[in-house]
Amino acid sequence: MTQNTDVIFVGNKPPMAYVLAIITSLSQGDLKEITLKARGQAITTAVDVAEITKNRFIKDLKVTKIAIGTAEMPPREGE
């Protein structure tokens, strides 16, 4: 069974590093969908990455879903 999705976690790197990761992922295989995941201040970088990729590199790219949610983190030891 082939995997048709890939997940890229957006963090503190420059946006072009993630754009390159998207382009590389799409060109290497039969991927149909890439998911960008980010938390906190990296959310703005994820939006920038999606827009840069769509407007400059892959003109027929479509953003299909934007999901905003909360992830519960387990408490740390001693708290």
Phi and psi in radians as a Rosetta constraint file:
Dihedral C 1 N 2 CA 2 C 2 CIRCULARHARMONIC -1.614 0.35
Dihedral N 2 CA 2 C 2 N 3 CIRCULARHARMONIC 2.616 0.35
Dihedral C 2 N 3 CA 3 C 3 CIRCULARHARMONIC -1.652 0.35
Dihedral N 3 CA 3 C 3 N 4 CIRCULARHARMONIC 2.232 0.35
Dihedral C 3 N 4 CA 4 C 4 CIRCULARHARMONIC -1.843 0.35
Dihedral N 4 CA 4 C 4 N 5 CIRCULARHARMONIC 0.134 0.35
Dihedral C 4 N 5 CA 5 C 5 CIRCULARHARMONIC -2.303 0.35
Dihedral N 5 CA 5 C 5 N 6 CIRCULARHARMONIC 2.743 0.35
Dihedral C 5 N 6 CA 6 C 6 CIRCULARHARMONIC -2.461 0.35
Dihedral N 6 CA 6 C 6 N 7 CIRCULARHARMONIC 2.567 0.35
Dihedral C 6 N 7 CA 7 C 7 CIRCULARHARMONIC -2.021 0.35
Dihedral N 7 CA 7 C 7 N 8 CIRCULARHARMONIC 2.280 0.35
Dihedral C 7 N 8 CA 8 C 8 CIRCULARHARMONIC -2.080 0.35
Dihedral N 8 CA 8 C 8 N 9 CIRCULARHARMONIC 2.124 0.35
Dihedral C 8 N 9 CA 9 C 9 CIRCULARHARMONIC -1.585 0.35
Dihedral N 9 CA 9 C 9 N 10 CIRCULARHARMONIC 2.121 0.35
Dihedral C 9 N 10 CA 10 C 10 CIRCULARHARMONIC -1.615 0.35
Dihedral N 10 CA 10 C 10 N 11 CIRCULARHARMONIC 2.295 0.35
Dihedral C 10 N 11 CA 11 C 11 CIRCULARHARMONIC -2.353 0.35
Dihedral N 11 CA 11 C 11 N 12 CIRCULARHARMONIC -2.194 0.35
Dihedral C 11 N 12 CA 12 C 12 CIRCULARHARMONIC -1.677 0.35
Dihedral N 12 CA 12 C 12 N 13 CIRCULARHARMONIC -0.035 0.35
Dihedral C 12 N 13 CA 13 C 13 CIRCULARHARMONIC -1.236 0.35
Dihedral N 13 CA 13 C 13 N 14 CIRCULARHARMONIC 2.844 0.35
Dihedral C 13 N 14 CA 14 C 14 CIRCULARHARMONIC -1.108 0.35
Dihedral N 14 CA 14 C 14 N 15 CIRCULARHARMONIC 2.612 0.35
Dihedral C 14 N 15 CA 15 C 15 CIRCULARHARMONIC -0.965 0.35
Dihedral N 15 CA 15 C 15 N 16 CIRCULARHARMONIC -0.626 0.35
Dihedral C 15 N 16 CA 16 C 16 CIRCULARHARMONIC -1.136 0.35
Dihedral N 16 CA 16 C 16 N 17 CIRCULARHARMONIC -0.424 0.35
Dihedral C 16 N 17 CA 17 C 17 CIRCULARHARMONIC -1.125 0.35
Dihedral N 17 CA 17 C 17 N 18 CIRCULARHARMONIC -0.683 0.35
Dihedral C 17 N 18 CA 18 C 18 CIRCULARHARMONIC -1.341 0.35
Dihedral N 18 CA 18 C 18 N 19 CIRCULARHARMONIC -0.600 0.35
Dihedral C 18 N 19 CA 19 C 19 CIRCULARHARMONIC -1.070 0.35
Dihedral N 19 CA 19 C 19 N 20 CIRCULARHARMONIC -0.768 0.35
Dihedral C 19 N 20 CA 20 C 20 CIRCULARHARMONIC -1.094 0.35
Dihedral N 20 CA 20 C 20 N 21 CIRCULARHARMONIC -0.671 0.35
Dihedral C 20 N 21 CA 21 C 21 CIRCULARHARMONIC -1.110 0.35
Dihedral N 21 CA 21 C 21 N 22 CIRCULARHARMONIC -0.685 0.35
Dihedral C 21 N 22 CA 22 C 22 CIRCULARHARMONIC -1.138 0.35
Dihedral N 22 CA 22 C 22 N 23 CIRCULARHARMONIC -0.852 0.35
Dihedral C 22 N 23 CA 23 C 23 CIRCULARHARMONIC -1.085 0.35
Dihedral N 23 CA 23 C 23 N 24 CIRCULARHARMONIC -0.733 0.35
Dihedral C 23 N 24 CA 24 C 24 CIRCULARHARMONIC -1.112 0.35
Dihedral N 24 CA 24 C 24 N 25 CIRCULARHARMONIC -0.776 0.35
Dihedral C 24 N 25 CA 25 C 25 CIRCULARHARMONIC -1.090 0.35
Dihedral N 25 CA 25 C 25 N 26 CIRCULARHARMONIC -0.739 0.35
Dihedral C 25 N 26 CA 26 C 26 CIRCULARHARMONIC -1.227 0.35
Dihedral N 26 CA 26 C 26 N 27 CIRCULARHARMONIC -0.565 0.35
Dihedral C 26 N 27 CA 27 C 27 CIRCULARHARMONIC -1.458 0.35
Dihedral N 27 CA 27 C 27 N 28 CIRCULARHARMONIC -0.335 0.35
Dihedral C 27 N 28 CA 28 C 28 CIRCULARHARMONIC -1.479 0.35
Dihedral N 28 CA 28 C 28 N 29 CIRCULARHARMONIC -0.416 0.35
Dihedral C 28 N 29 CA 29 C 29 CIRCULARHARMONIC -2.559 0.35
Dihedral N 29 CA 29 C 29 N 30 CIRCULARHARMONIC -2.764 0.35
Dihedral C 29 N 30 CA 30 C 30 CIRCULARHARMONIC -1.735 0.35
Dihedral N 30 CA 30 C 30 N 31 CIRCULARHARMONIC 0.595 0.35
Dihedral C 30 N 31 CA 31 C 31 CIRCULARHARMONIC -1.160 0.35
Dihedral N 31 CA 31 C 31 N 32 CIRCULARHARMONIC 2.378 0.35
Dihedral C 31 N 32 CA 32 C 32 CIRCULARHARMONIC -1.863 0.35
Dihedral N 32 CA 32 C 32 N 33 CIRCULARHARMONIC -0.337 0.35
Dihedral C 32 N 33 CA 33 C 33 CIRCULARHARMONIC -2.596 0.35
Dihedral N 33 CA 33 C 33 N 34 CIRCULARHARMONIC 2.448 0.35
Dihedral C 33 N 34 CA 34 C 34 CIRCULARHARMONIC -2.187 0.35
Dihedral N 34 CA 34 C 34 N 35 CIRCULARHARMONIC 2.360 0.35
Dihedral C 34 N 35 CA 35 C 35 CIRCULARHARMONIC -1.883 0.35
Dihedral N 35 CA 35 C 35 N 36 CIRCULARHARMONIC 2.213 0.35
Dihedral C 35 N 36 CA 36 C 36 CIRCULARHARMONIC -1.700 0.35
Dihedral N 36 CA 36 C 36 N 37 CIRCULARHARMONIC 2.264 0.35
Dihedral C 36 N 37 CA 37 C 37 CIRCULARHARMONIC -2.145 0.35
Dihedral N 37 CA 37 C 37 N 38 CIRCULARHARMONIC 2.378 0.35
Dihedral C 37 N 38 CA 38 C 38 CIRCULARHARMONIC -2.611 0.35
Dihedral N 38 CA 38 C 38 N 39 CIRCULARHARMONIC 2.738 0.35
Dihedral C 38 N 39 CA 39 C 39 CIRCULARHARMONIC -2.272 0.35
Dihedral N 39 CA 39 C 39 N 40 CIRCULARHARMONIC 2.586 0.35
Dihedral C 39 N 40 CA 40 C 40 CIRCULARHARMONIC 1.086 0.35
Dihedral N 40 CA 40 C 40 N 41 CIRCULARHARMONIC -2.308 0.35
Dihedral C 40 N 41 CA 41 C 41 CIRCULARHARMONIC -1.195 0.35
Dihedral N 41 CA 41 C 41 N 42 CIRCULARHARMONIC -0.295 0.35
Dihedral C 41 N 42 CA 42 C 42 CIRCULARHARMONIC -1.284 0.35
Dihedral N 42 CA 42 C 42 N 43 CIRCULARHARMONIC -0.196 0.35
Dihedral C 42 N 43 CA 43 C 43 CIRCULARHARMONIC -1.083 0.35
Dihedral N 43 CA 43 C 43 N 44 CIRCULARHARMONIC -0.706 0.35
Dihedral C 43 N 44 CA 44 C 44 CIRCULARHARMONIC -1.131 0.35
Dihedral N 44 CA 44 C 44 N 45 CIRCULARHARMONIC -0.634 0.35
Dihedral C 44 N 45 CA 45 C 45 CIRCULARHARMONIC -1.140 0.35
Dihedral N 45 CA 45 C 45 N 46 CIRCULARHARMONIC -0.691 0.35
Dihedral C 45 N 46 CA 46 C 46 CIRCULARHARMONIC -1.097 0.35
Dihedral N 46 CA 46 C 46 N 47 CIRCULARHARMONIC -0.701 0.35
Dihedral C 46 N 47 CA 47 C 47 CIRCULARHARMONIC -1.135 0.35
Dihedral N 47 CA 47 C 47 N 48 CIRCULARHARMONIC -0.760 0.35
Dihedral C 47 N 48 CA 48 C 48 CIRCULARHARMONIC -1.061 0.35
Dihedral N 48 CA 48 C 48 N 49 CIRCULARHARMONIC -0.745 0.35
Dihedral C 48 N 49 CA 49 C 49 CIRCULARHARMONIC -1.057 0.35
Dihedral N 49 CA 49 C 49 N 50 CIRCULARHARMONIC -0.791 0.35
Dihedral C 49 N 50 CA 50 C 50 CIRCULARHARMONIC -1.092 0.35
Dihedral N 50 CA 50 C 50 N 51 CIRCULARHARMONIC -0.750 0.35
Dihedral C 50 N 51 CA 51 C 51 CIRCULARHARMONIC -1.219 0.35
Dihedral N 51 CA 51 C 51 N 52 CIRCULARHARMONIC -0.717 0.35
Dihedral C 51 N 52 CA 52 C 52 CIRCULARHARMONIC -1.081 0.35
Dihedral N 52 CA 52 C 52 N 53 CIRCULARHARMONIC -0.790 0.35
Dihedral C 52 N 53 CA 53 C 53 CIRCULARHARMONIC -1.087 0.35
Dihedral N 53 CA 53 C 53 N 54 CIRCULARHARMONIC -0.765 0.35
Dihedral C 53 N 54 CA 54 C 54 CIRCULARHARMONIC -1.228 0.35
Dihedral N 54 CA 54 C 54 N 55 CIRCULARHARMONIC -0.734 0.35
Dihedral C 54 N 55 CA 55 C 55 CIRCULARHARMONIC -1.510 0.35
Dihedral N 55 CA 55 C 55 N 56 CIRCULARHARMONIC -0.506 0.35
Dihedral C 55 N 56 CA 56 C 56 CIRCULARHARMONIC -1.850 0.35
Dihedral N 56 CA 56 C 56 N 57 CIRCULARHARMONIC -0.555 0.35
Dihedral C 56 N 57 CA 57 C 57 CIRCULARHARMONIC -2.017 0.35
Dihedral N 57 CA 57 C 57 N 58 CIRCULARHARMONIC -0.840 0.35
Dihedral C 57 N 58 CA 58 C 58 CIRCULARHARMONIC -2.104 0.35
Dihedral N 58 CA 58 C 58 N 59 CIRCULARHARMONIC 1.617 0.35
Dihedral C 58 N 59 CA 59 C 59 CIRCULARHARMONIC -1.114 0.35
Dihedral N 59 CA 59 C 59 N 60 CIRCULARHARMONIC -0.554 0.35
Dihedral C 59 N 60 CA 60 C 60 CIRCULARHARMONIC -1.648 0.35
Dihedral N 60 CA 60 C 60 N 61 CIRCULARHARMONIC 0.284 0.35
Dihedral C 60 N 61 CA 61 C 61 CIRCULARHARMONIC -1.201 0.35
Dihedral N 61 CA 61 C 61 N 62 CIRCULARHARMONIC 2.421 0.35
Dihedral C 61 N 62 CA 62 C 62 CIRCULARHARMONIC -2.127 0.35
Dihedral N 62 CA 62 C 62 N 63 CIRCULARHARMONIC 2.322 0.35
Dihedral C 62 N 63 CA 63 C 63 CIRCULARHARMONIC -1.525 0.35
Dihedral N 63 CA 63 C 63 N 64 CIRCULARHARMONIC 1.999 0.35
Dihedral C 63 N 64 CA 64 C 64 CIRCULARHARMONIC -1.658 0.35
Dihedral N 64 CA 64 C 64 N 65 CIRCULARHARMONIC -0.515 0.35
Dihedral C 64 N 65 CA 65 C 65 CIRCULARHARMONIC -2.681 0.35
Dihedral N 65 CA 65 C 65 N 66 CIRCULARHARMONIC 2.412 0.35
Dihedral C 65 N 66 CA 66 C 66 CIRCULARHARMONIC -2.138 0.35
Dihedral N 66 CA 66 C 66 N 67 CIRCULARHARMONIC 2.087 0.35
Dihedral C 66 N 67 CA 67 C 67 CIRCULARHARMONIC -2.121 0.35
Dihedral N 67 CA 67 C 67 N 68 CIRCULARHARMONIC 2.271 0.35
Dihedral C 67 N 68 CA 68 C 68 CIRCULARHARMONIC -2.060 0.35
Dihedral N 68 CA 68 C 68 N 69 CIRCULARHARMONIC 2.243 0.35
Dihedral C 68 N 69 CA 69 C 69 CIRCULARHARMONIC -2.636 0.35
Dihedral N 69 CA 69 C 69 N 70 CIRCULARHARMONIC -3.132 0.35
Dihedral C 69 N 70 CA 70 C 70 CIRCULARHARMONIC -2.084 0.35
Dihedral N 70 CA 70 C 70 N 71 CIRCULARHARMONIC 2.330 0.35
Dihedral C 70 N 71 CA 71 C 71 CIRCULARHARMONIC -1.894 0.35
Dihedral N 71 CA 71 C 71 N 72 CIRCULARHARMONIC 2.138 0.35
Dihedral C 71 N 72 CA 72 C 72 CIRCULARHARMONIC -1.361 0.35
Dihedral N 72 CA 72 C 72 N 73 CIRCULARHARMONIC 2.231 0.35
Dihedral C 72 N 73 CA 73 C 73 CIRCULARHARMONIC -1.750 0.35
Dihedral N 73 CA 73 C 73 N 74 CIRCULARHARMONIC 2.427 0.35
Dihedral C 73 N 74 CA 74 C 74 CIRCULARHARMONIC -1.172 0.35
Dihedral N 74 CA 74 C 74 N 75 CIRCULARHARMONIC 2.582 0.35
Dihedral C 74 N 75 CA 75 C 75 CIRCULARHARMONIC -1.137 0.35
Dihedral N 75 CA 75 C 75 N 76 CIRCULARHARMONIC 2.620 0.35
Dihedral C 75 N 76 CA 76 C 76 CIRCULARHARMONIC -1.329 0.35
Dihedral N 76 CA 76 C 76 N 77 CIRCULARHARMONIC 2.864 0.35
Dihedral C 76 N 77 CA 77 C 77 CIRCULARHARMONIC -1.077 0.35
Dihedral N 77 CA 77 C 77 N 78 CIRCULARHARMONIC 2.325 0.35
Dihedral C 77 N 78 CA 78 C 78 CIRCULARHARMONIC 1.518 0.35
Dihedral N 78 CA 78 C 78 N 79 CIRCULARHARMONIC 0.005 0.35
